């Protein structure tokens, strides 16, 4: 068997090991900072009041109250309760279909529970981005904040069924009652 020629190695200086260790730590710190900086920012959901039960799904209809604000406190949107609810048919709050919302708002609402109150901050790329709605007070690349009360939610099919029941009730109320005297059409005002 042939013997391998042995080459004597010089011992490593203690200062060299320290420099190598510091170099590795600095490299890891730079890589971590770059990864954090370049990672997409998520939606920040802060619970103000806890809710209960399950969470809405992507195709549900939610009933909520919300106020949208900019960083400087300017309110740019606020929900208005429709002239509902009709007890036993529709809950309180403004009905919204989750599939029609901006991405960040939808993502936030899907992390909420019925009856809860939340403050949500949405990064611009998941909100209105560089092209906010024309004529709105929202500047380009704004990170909006929403205060949201999630009153209730239900599957889309159930919400559609309830809205149909409501339409039928309204149609019955507007239909002429049998035996009632027909009302004369209003006389148009003379042209001037």
C-alpha positions as CSV (number, residue, x, y, z in Angstrom):
1,X,0.0,0.0,0.0
2,X,1.3,3.4,-1.0
3,X,1.6,6.0,1.7
4,X,0.2,9.4,1.0
5,X,2.7,12.2,1.3
6,X,1.9,14.2,4.4
7,X,1.9,18.0,4.1
8,X,2.2,19.8,7.4
9,X,-0.5,22.4,8.1
10,X,0.2,25.6,9.8
11,X,-1.9,26.3,12.8
12,X,-4.7,28.9,12.4
13,X,-4.3,32.2,14.2
14,X,-6.9,32.9,16.8
15,X,-7.5,36.3,15.3
16,X,-8.3,34.6,11.9
17,X,-11.0,32.5,13.5
18,X,-12.6,35.5,15.1
19,X,-12.6,37.4,11.7
20,X,-14.2,34.3,10.0
21,X,-16.9,34.1,12.7
22,X,-17.6,37.8,12.5
23,X,-17.8,37.6,8.6
24,X,-20.3,34.9,8.8
25,X,-22.5,36.8,11.4
26,X,-22.4,40.0,9.2
27,X,-23.3,38.0,6.1
28,X,-26.3,36.4,7.9
29,X,-27.4,39.8,9.2
30,X,-27.3,41.3,5.8
31,X,-29.2,38.4,4.2
32,X,-31.9,38.5,7.0
33,X,-32.3,42.3,6.6
34,X,-32.6,42.0,2.8
35,X,-35.2,39.1,3.1
36,X,-37.3,41.2,5.6
37,X,-37.1,44.3,3.4
38,X,-38.0,42.6,0.2
39,X,-40.7,40.3,1.6
40,X,-44.3,41.3,0.8
41,X,-45.9,43.2,3.6
42,X,-48.9,41.5,5.2
43,X,-52.2,42.9,6.4
44,X,-52.0,43.9,10.1
45,X,-55.2,42.9,12.0
46,X,-55.5,44.1,15.6
47,X,-58.3,42.8,17.7
48,X,-60.1,45.5,19.7
49,X,-63.0,43.3,20.9
50,X,-63.0,39.5,20.5
51,X,-65.7,37.9,18.4
52,X,-66.9,34.3,18.6
53,X,-67.6,31.4,16.3
54,X,-66.2,30.7,12.9
55,X,-64.5,32.8,10.3
56,X,-66.0,34.0,6.9
57,X,-65.0,32.2,3.8
58,X,-63.8,33.8,0.5
59,X,-67.3,33.6,-1.1
60,X,-69.4,34.7,1.9
61,X,-71.4,37.9,2.3
62,X,-70.5,39.8,5.4
63,X,-72.5,42.4,7.3
64,X,-70.3,45.0,8.9
65,X,-69.7,48.6,9.8
66,X,-66.4,50.2,8.8
67,X,-64.5,53.5,8.7
68,X,-61.5,53.9,6.3
69,X,-58.8,56.4,7.3
70,X,-55.5,57.6,5.9
71,X,-52.3,58.0,7.9
72,X,-53.1,61.6,8.7
73,X,-56.6,60.7,10.1
74,X,-58.6,61.8,7.1
75,X,-61.7,59.6,6.8
76,X,-62.1,58.6,3.1
77,X,-64.9,56.0,3.4
78,X,-67.5,55.1,6.0
79,X,-70.2,52.4,5.7
80,X,-73.9,53.4,5.9
81,X,-76.4,50.9,7.2
82,X,-79.0,50.4,4.6
83,X,-82.7,50.9,5.6
84,X,-82.7,47.4,6.8
85,X,-82.6,45.1,8.8
86,X,-85.8,43.3,8.7
87,X,-85.9,41.2,11.8
88,X,-85.5,37.5,11.0
89,X,-84.4,38.2,7.4
90,X,-81.2,40.3,7.3
91,X,-78.8,41.3,10.1
92,X,-77.7,44.8,10.9
93,X,-74.7,46.3,9.1
94,X,-73.7,47.0,5.5
95,X,-73.7,43.8,3.3
96,X,-70.6,43.2,1.2
97,X,-69.6,40.2,-0.8
98,X,-66.0,39.2,0.1
99,X,-65.1,38.3,-3.5
100,X,-65.7,41.9,-4.5
101,X,-63.4,43.6,-2.0
102,X,-59.8,44.8,-2.3
103,X,-57.4,42.0,-1.5
104,X,-56.1,43.3,1.8
105,X,-59.6,44.1,3.1
106,X,-60.8,40.6,2.1
107,X,-57.8,38.9,3.7
108,X,-58.4,40.9,7.0
109,X,-62.1,40.1,7.2
110,X,-61.4,36.4,6.7
111,X,-59.4,36.5,10.0
112,X,-62.3,38.0,11.9
113,X,-65.0,36.4,14.0
114,X,-68.7,37.4,14.2
115,X,-69.3,40.1,16.8
116,X,-65.6,41.2,16.9
117,X,-64.2,44.7,16.4
118,X,-60.8,45.1,14.7
119,X,-58.4,47.8,13.5
120,X,-56.8,46.8,10.2
121,X,-53.8,48.4,8.4
122,X,-53.4,47.4,4.7
123,X,-50.2,47.9,2.8
124,X,-50.6,49.9,-0.4
125,X,-49.9,46.9,-2.7
126,X,-52.9,45.0,-1.2
127,X,-55.1,48.2,-1.1
128,X,-55.4,50.7,-3.8
129,X,-51.7,50.8,-4.9
130,X,-50.4,53.4,-7.2
131,X,-53.8,53.9,-8.9
132,X,-56.5,54.8,-6.3
133,X,-60.1,55.3,-7.5
134,X,-60.4,58.5,-9.6
135,X,-61.6,61.5,-7.6
136,X,-61.0,59.8,-4.3
137,X,-59.0,61.5,-1.5
138,X,-56.7,58.4,-1.3
139,X,-53.1,59.3,-2.5
140,X,-51.1,56.8,-4.5
141,X,-49.3,54.1,-2.5
142,X,-51.3,54.9,0.7
143,X,-51.5,52.3,3.5
144,X,-55.1,52.7,4.6
145,X,-56.4,51.8,8.1
146,X,-60.0,50.5,8.7
147,X,-61.9,50.2,11.9
148,X,-64.3,47.2,11.3
149,X,-67.2,45.7,13.3
150,X,-68.1,42.3,11.9
151,X,-71.8,42.0,12.7
152,X,-72.5,38.7,10.9
153,X,-71.7,36.7,7.8
154,X,-73.4,34.0,5.7
155,X,-72.8,32.0,2.5
156,X,-73.6,33.8,-0.7
157,X,-76.6,31.5,-1.6
158,X,-78.2,32.1,1.8
159,X,-77.8,35.9,1.4
160,X,-79.3,35.8,-2.1
161,X,-82.2,33.8,-0.8
162,X,-82.8,36.3,2.0
163,X,-82.6,39.3,-0.3
164,X,-85.2,37.6,-2.6
165,X,-87.5,37.2,0.4
166,X,-87.0,40.9,1.2
167,X,-87.8,41.9,-2.4
168,X,-91.0,39.8,-2.4
169,X,-92.1,41.4,0.9
170,X,-91.5,44.9,-0.6
171,X,-93.4,44.0,-3.8
172,X,-96.4,42.9,-1.7
173,X,-96.4,46.1,0.2
174,X,-96.3,48.2,-3.0
175,X,-99.0,46.2,-4.8
176,X,-102.5,47.7,-4.8
177,X,-104.8,46.2,-2.2
178,X,-107.9,44.4,-3.5
179,X,-111.0,46.5,-3.1
180,X,-109.1,49.7,-2.8
181,X,-110.1,52.6,-5.0
182,X,-107.7,53.3,-7.8
183,X,-105.7,56.4,-7.3
184,X,-105.6,59.1,-10.0
185,X,-102.3,59.8,-11.6
186,X,-100.8,63.1,-10.6
187,X,-101.5,66.0,-13.1
188,X,-98.3,67.3,-14.6
189,X,-97.4,70.9,-13.8
190,X,-97.9,73.3,-16.8
191,X,-94.8,74.1,-18.7
192,X,-93.5,77.6,-18.3
